């Protein structure tokens, strides 16, 4: 894992934040790598991905699901 901004980040997170992976691709890659990067980081990465997806929905004028 790489360290950036004082937080451990994996290659999936870095590439997702650069825009080189879609949310779908990043989630799929996380499912393939969960044993190597650990459950705690999976949760952190999913929060990053979900937050970005929500932001994109708001920008596009869509309502967010309450779930």
Secondary structure as UniProt FT lines:
FT   STRAND          2..4
FT   TURN            5..6
FT   STRAND          7..9
FT   HELIX           11..17
FT   TURN            18..19
FT   HELIX           23..37
FT   HELIX           39..59
FT   TURN            60..61
//
